[in-house]
């Protein structure tokens, strides 16, 4: 069963801020954070 995951504008802003913070801590870490977030959302969609 597939599940719709709705991204709100405030959630997207929070994710972008978190990725930016991680990138400031270590170059490349923000991108890894964003990739893992996308992977987690894909997992949630596939196994709600």
OpenMM code with the backbone's topology and positions (N, CA, C; nanometers):
from openmm import Vec3, app, unit

residues = "UNK UNK UNK UNK UNK UNK UNK UNK UNK UNK UNK UNK UNK UNK UNK UNK UNK UNK UNK UNK UNK UNK UNK UNK UNK UNK UNK UNK UNK UNK UNK UNK UNK UNK UNK UNK UNK UNK UNK UNK UNK UNK UNK UNK UNK UNK UNK UNK".split()
positions = [
    Vec3(0.0844, -0.1171, 0.0000),
    Vec3(0.0000, 0.0000, 0.0000),
    Vec3(0.0890, 0.1236, 0.0000),
    Vec3(0.0561, 0.2182, -0.0822),
    Vec3(0.1291, 0.3450, -0.0869),
    Vec3(0.0549, 0.4473, -0.0026),
    Vec3(0.1298, 0.5347, 0.0578),
    Vec3(0.0726, 0.6380, 0.1443),
    Vec3(0.1172, 0.7741, 0.0922),
    Vec3(0.0268, 0.8684, 0.0915),
    Vec3(0.0624, 1.0042, 0.0513),
    Vec3(0.1283, 1.0749, 0.1692),
    Vec3(0.2421, 1.1329, 0.1429),
    Vec3(0.3110, 1.2117, 0.2447),
    Vec3(0.3022, 1.3561, 0.1998),
    Vec3(0.2458, 1.4361, 0.2845),
    Vec3(0.2238, 1.5762, 0.2506),
    Vec3(0.3336, 1.6597, 0.3153),
    Vec3(0.4039, 1.7373, 0.2351),
    Vec3(0.5071, 1.8265, 0.2873),
    Vec3(0.4471, 1.9663, 0.2993),
    Vec3(0.4473, 2.0196, 0.4168),
    Vec3(0.3997, 2.1563, 0.4357),
    Vec3(0.5161, 2.2529, 0.4135),
    Vec3(0.4831, 2.3768, 0.3880),
    Vec3(0.5891, 2.4755, 0.3655),
    Vec3(0.6755, 2.4933, 0.4896),
    Vec3(0.6162, 2.4829, 0.6088),
    Vec3(0.6969, 2.4982, 0.7302),
    Vec3(0.7891, 2.3771, 0.7503),
    Vec3(0.7437, 2.2584, 0.7113),
    Vec3(0.8296, 2.1398, 0.7204),
    Vec3(0.9451, 2.1508, 0.6221),
    Vec3(0.9175, 2.1991, 0.5022),
    Vec3(1.0239, 2.2169, 0.4040),
    Vec3(1.1246, 2.3212, 0.4507),
    Vec3(1.0768, 2.4280, 0.5135),
    Vec3(1.1658, 2.5310, 0.5674),
    Vec3(1.2515, 2.4725, 0.6798),
    Vec3(1.1909, 2.3962, 0.7697),
    Vec3(1.2664, 2.3316, 0.8779),
    Vec3(1.3750, 2.2402, 0.8218),
    Vec3(1.3418, 2.1617, 0.7204),
    Vec3(1.4380, 2.0696, 0.6603),
    Vec3(1.5522, 2.1471, 0.5948),
    Vec3(1.5204, 2.2547, 0.5263),
    Vec3(1.6238, 2.3358, 0.4615),
    Vec3(1.7151, 2.3998, 0.5656),
    Vec3(1.6580, 2.4493, 0.6741),
    Vec3(1.7390, 2.5087, 0.7810),
    Vec3(1.8289, 2.4040, 0.8461),
    Vec3(1.7753, 2.2844, 0.8662),
    Vec3(1.8546, 2.1768, 0.9260),
    Vec3(1.9683, 2.1367, 0.8326),
    Vec3(1.9404, 2.1275, 0.7042),
    Vec3(2.0451, 2.0930, 0.6070),
    Vec3(2.1524, 2.2008, 0.6049),
    Vec3(2.1125, 2.3259, 0.6101),
    Vec3(2.2083, 2.4368, 0.6121),
    Vec3(2.2948, 2.4297, 0.7370),
    Vec3(2.2340, 2.4041, 0.8521),
    Vec3(2.3092, 2.3936, 0.9777),
    Vec3(2.4116, 2.2804, 0.9685),
    Vec3(2.3672, 2.1642, 0.9184),
    Vec3(2.4584, 2.0510, 0.9048),
    Vec3(2.5731, 2.0840, 0.8091),
    Vec3(2.5426, 2.1550, 0.7018),
    Vec3(2.6457, 2.1926, 0.6046),
    Vec3(2.7490, 2.2850, 0.6682),
    Vec3(2.7042, 2.3728, 0.7583),
    Vec3(2.7983, 2.4610, 0.8284),
    Vec3(2.8901, 2.3822, 0.9217),
    Vec3(2.8391, 2.2724, 0.9754),
    Vec3(2.9191, 2.1920, 1.0669),
    Vec3(3.0294, 2.1172, 0.9925),
    Vec3(2.9956, 2.0673, 0.8738),
    Vec3(3.0916, 1.9913, 0.7937),
    Vec3(3.0457, 1.9941, 0.6478),
    Vec3(3.1314, 2.0387, 0.5578),
    Vec3(3.0937, 2.0422, 0.4165),
    Vec3(3.0493, 1.9039, 0.3673),
    Vec3(2.9367, 1.9019, 0.2970),
    Vec3(2.8810, 1.7775, 0.2445),
    Vec3(2.7791, 1.7130, 0.3364),
    Vec3(2.7819, 1.7507, 0.4640),
    Vec3(2.6907, 1.6889, 0.5605),
    Vec3(2.5461, 1.7329, 0.5379),
    Vec3(2.5261, 1.8554, 0.4926),
    Vec3(2.3909, 1.9029, 0.4640),
    Vec3(2.3256, 1.8237, 0.3517),
    Vec3(2.4031, 1.7933, 0.2487),
    Vec3(2.3517, 1.7131, 0.1383),
    Vec3(2.3206, 1.5710, 0.1850),
    Vec3(2.4087, 1.5148, 0.2671),
    Vec3(2.3822, 1.3802, 0.3204),
    Vec3(2.2565, 1.3805, 0.4058),
    Vec3(2.2362, 1.4869, 0.4847),
    Vec3(2.1153, 1.4995, 0.5662),
    Vec3(1.9913, 1.4998, 0.4765),
    Vec3(1.9936, 1.5819, 0.3712),
    Vec3(1.8791, 1.5925, 0.2806),
    Vec3(1.8521, 1.4591, 0.2115),
    Vec3(1.9579, 1.3903, 0.1715),
    Vec3(1.9410, 1.2592, 0.1077),
    Vec3(1.8774, 1.1591, 0.2036),
    Vec3(1.9222, 1.1578, 0.3273),
    Vec3(1.8653, 1.0654, 0.4258),
    Vec3(1.7206, 1.0995, 0.4576),
    Vec3(1.6882, 1.2267, 0.4606),
    Vec3(1.5493, 1.2677, 0.4829),
    Vec3(1.4611, 1.2179, 0.3683),
    Vec3(1.5078, 1.2350, 0.2451),
    Vec3(1.4321, 1.1850, 0.1296),
    Vec3(1.4158, 1.0334, 0.1371),
    Vec3(1.5217, 0.9634, 0.1773),
    Vec3(1.5153, 0.8179, 0.1896),
    Vec3(1.4136, 0.7764, 0.2972),
    Vec3(1.4131, 0.8487, 0.4090),
    Vec3(1.3191, 0.8181, 0.5171),
    Vec3(1.1747, 0.8415, 0.4721),
    Vec3(1.1508, 0.9489, 0.3993),
    Vec3(1.0150, 0.9766, 0.3509),
    Vec3(0.9704, 0.8708, 0.2504),
    Vec3(1.0619, 0.8254, 0.1664),
    Vec3(1.0290, 0.7193, 0.0716),
    Vec3(0.9929, 0.5905, 0.1458),
    Vec3(1.0644, 0.5615, 0.2515),
    Vec3(1.0351, 0.4419, 0.3316),
    Vec3(0.8971, 0.4535, 0.3965),
    Vec3(0.8671, 0.5694, 0.4503),
    Vec3(0.7365, 0.5918, 0.5140),
    Vec3(0.6248, 0.5757, 0.4112),
    Vec3(0.6471, 0.6276, 0.2898),
    Vec3(0.5454, 0.6133, 0.1843),
    Vec3(0.5218, 0.4654, 0.1494),
    Vec3(0.6281, 0.3861, 0.1492),
    Vec3(0.6144, 0.2479, 0.1079),
    Vec3(0.5644, 0.1562, 0.2193),
    Vec3(0.5865, 0.1938, 0.3435),
    Vec3(0.5450, 0.1124, 0.4577),
    Vec3(0.4807, 0.2000, 0.5666),
    Vec3(0.3617, 0.2496, 0.5375),
    Vec3(0.2979, 0.3437, 0.6306),
    Vec3(0.2652, 0.2855, 0.7655),
] * unit.nanometer
topology = app.Topology()
chain = topology.addChain("A")
for resn in residues:
    res = topology.addResidue(resn, chain)
    for name in ("N", "CA", "C"):
        topology.addAtom(name, app.Element.getBySymbol(name[0]), res)
